[in-house]
């Protein structure tokens, strides 16, 4: 019934005098806390444990916890060792394994500063597969677009809490293709003159890109307060009809994790604290206790949850034409500039600082015209890949 | 008048000899003879001349015979049983009503011993009982009334103190006037009229200058010469002056003289010039400008009194409880300012007739309607319109007052350009009707009905509404002048409802309801001059339905769910003695015994000790049948206070107050909201308890025109209810698993200076106070901030307010309101981390930081229409600007993760100056 809280209290916007304004975040004090995020699933695969540290509010990125000793023990006496993956900073299990119902799993971590942490023992619940993922054209608060829904016809009595992740992959047809590598030579600080050397790129079919974007944030649904313990028309992802991601073919892979009540509550509180929406009555924020504790110092704060979950996934594809929509615009307005012979300073700035690419060169005798455009309009590498994914169905 | 001749003589120092008596004996007999005739006959017989005022002798008849007695004995006999004394000067006999003329002047009257002869007994008396009346009836101000003499002077009486009692009523309506204070100017005695207008005051022998005092009524100076116990009824008129004054005051002298500590009266009429937001005259908002009463911020519905939580205040409207007396989620109070007579706030010593809340009592009383003629009052402001009518039903006997207030905010919303707001709806209204009937002089019946409703639709798919409803009936009876009784019944309801309709399978209708029914019998009895007893008993039955959710529409498959009903019975007996130990020391000794029973039908979880309460630690479920007692709680509540006079207008007061609360408000928010749930004590939830000690000094200057007070307090609270982070309180069958009970402590010092009279009046208050909470447990999950004390959400150490009003002339006055407060504590992020592919923040210990300080200046101008008598209606225009400085006071600070990144926002409610014009009229 979280909805009950959320429905209220937007009302203060009604008063023209009320105002909500952003302000720059400053760190008043900083607490360095270990963050544990791990869901082992019933899929036979290399399981993943993510360890990181909190960082000051005004800094960026993520500080990965390195050189930790990570393992998962099960109630049958098996131990699964994890090793750090240099590329992602995640800890990956040395062998493939899957969480089995009826077996309890415990996460053990020893950090490089010698502190040890342990999780509560968790079990995986029996799988409840997703019934259907489907998309419909709807109007959402006055905006038309495509809504991706999830239905889960539940058969298991205890399965009531679900968490979702999705990964969107879509085809992008580049308006132009970058065909030359460029190099600026002989730049004179005095005259501001320079030479532009262009080398044709050896390229394959670079005209089509396949970006993939993972969902961000905690997406959850609960059937706990429903008569039939099923998820029906759960609105997972809304895409406005003018969104460029559906300009070409679009695909979404939806993963549904079955959660325990404790895990559900933990994720939910984290998400709620990240979205304190009401103005008049602010929810009380604070430190959220997960199921990982420090063995070294019981008062030490640890953020995180180790869960075992059964997962089911489903992928759907659609095109904007399927819903009778007009062609959505491209991501950016592609600017195509031509420079005849002269090499003004603006060209140098566009190339060096604004990452423009040369997509065409016209040469007539000594006359040379250089055509440039933004890299987003001419190159996959800047935002995705030109490699067609294995699963892709056209 | 003969008396005046005499006094002239006396004043000019004629020295009298002792009465010349020639020893002539007279024989005379009277048979039902009028006294006047008897005296005339005696005059004939004795040859002496009698001087008297005929009026004194009327209605006196004598049947007596005297045989050979001297004149003195005969006069003694004749005047026995009357209030007349006599004085013999040669052959002139001067009769005096009440007073006794002393045959000699007090010693040292002329600065030297002119008269050597002493009569010790009489001299002693002259010290206390002044001889010369006229001397005191000086400067006949128009409110002064002529001297009243009560009782007959008796030179042989040893009594020095007499009781004066009576009834005070309104000259216009004959309605009894409550809370009027009667005090001796420059003296020690003090009394307050009860609900039926009765008072009783102990006064010293002789001349007493009395004055009455109640805001809204003309001050009456009444000189009384007292020679015995007697009664004095007064009729007083409403004051017209009060229109122009901003006075929020304790009962004038009461601030020095009453025994209770921490008491404030706000008169509804007097606050009309205080500039307030959007022109809504608001008793509760004015209360927050007084020391010790705070809110968490603009737009927060609850009040925090002396470090208490928002659920610890008992709001009583005409003897019934009002649970959520606010509109617009706290921006305005739901108390109609036009129908309300006064608001009495007890924040330290709570009279033992009240109970059930820890921190304070807000006792609001509705006016009785005008019993003579139809009258009314109304106002038109930018947000609401308000109309009050007073209708006599039986002239001088019965009347009805009714007040209705409604908003037209919907219209404003629709006129806004914002697309998302056009379809929203926000409205409220409240209505009150009170019937008063004076059955006879000793019996009075009143009944009140009140209803308030708020409705919002913010997003197109949700509708939220809440309402308060109450009804009460009260019968007041006087057995005699010394004792009386009041019997009242009250019924209150608070409910809210949320509908969510988005054409999905989770559409629902959620409802919450709380009902309270109570009766109270209170009696008072004046035992003697020194003891005034009040005692009584009462009982309240609480029934709450903590939540019901139903599917809404055909698609919805929301499971219908009802959290089990809770019932509880709270009963109490109390007694209090207002004990005047001596002229300086006045004690108010109160004791209340309250007793609570949690009642079935119910199922209660029994939890394993020493582990966190959760679904896993339930040992068994205990079932209780209908009306079966689940658990009882109770205890003695001490309500003791005292006053010691350090001078005529300087006193020291102290009090000890214990309270127990069985009904708790649960909220997951940092401030109170209308969706909070009231929860009864049960098997797992202990009642909250508090002890408070307070001490204060009170001093008045310049004929009570300036009042200064300084009060300090220390309060300890046990078993305050709090909750775990992220607690789910709505529709939770096992609420206790989400709750924590902890201790609180609060202390502070409050300073208040008031100027009540003159062109410039107002008050200034400053408070330094702290409110701290500790949530400790052996179980780490049930600790907050490692079990240490931390500041409560409303802990604002420095609080300053200045309210002033300056009257330029009879029609124009200006007022201002200045407030400064320390920013309230918040929990601030101390770092961020990536989880579930997005940035999230980690928070500091609870309430470790504060938002910036709060300050605000409001200004207002009040213009009265002309005061011609024959005008149809009197009008009054108030122009005010709220937050003149445009200070952007942050109300809350929060952090939102948007697109995987953290953004910080601060909200302020009235960030720009808000001008308002309100038109008021009265007929």
Interface residues (C-beta under 8 A of the other chain):
Chain A: X1 X2 X3 X4 X5 X7 X8 X9 X10 X11 X12 X13 X14 X15 X16 X17 X18 X19 X20 X21 X22 X23 X24 X25 X27 X28 X29 X30 X31 X32 X33 X35 X37 X52 X53 X54 X55 X56 X57 X62 X141 X142 X165 X214 X215 X216 X217 X218 X225 X226 X227 X228 X230 X232 X233 X265 X267 X268 X269 X270 X271 X272 X273 X274 X275 X276 X277 X278 X279 X280 X281 X282 X283 X284 X285 X286 X287 X288 X289 X298 X299 X301 X303 X304
Chain B: X299 X300 X329 X330 X409 X413 X416 X418 X419 X420 X421 X424 X426 X456 X458 X459 X460 X462 X464 X498 X500 X504 X505 X506 X508 X510 X549 X551 X557 X558 X559 X560 X561 X667 X668 X669 X670 X671 X672 X673 X675 X723 X725 X726 X728 X730 X731 X780 X781 X784 X786 X827 X828 X829 X830 X831 X832 X833 X834 X835 X836 X837 X838 X840 X841 X842 X843 X844 X845 X846 X849 X888 X891 X892 X894 X895 X896 X897 X899 X900 X902 X903 X904 X905 X906 X907 X908 X909 X910 X911 X912 X914
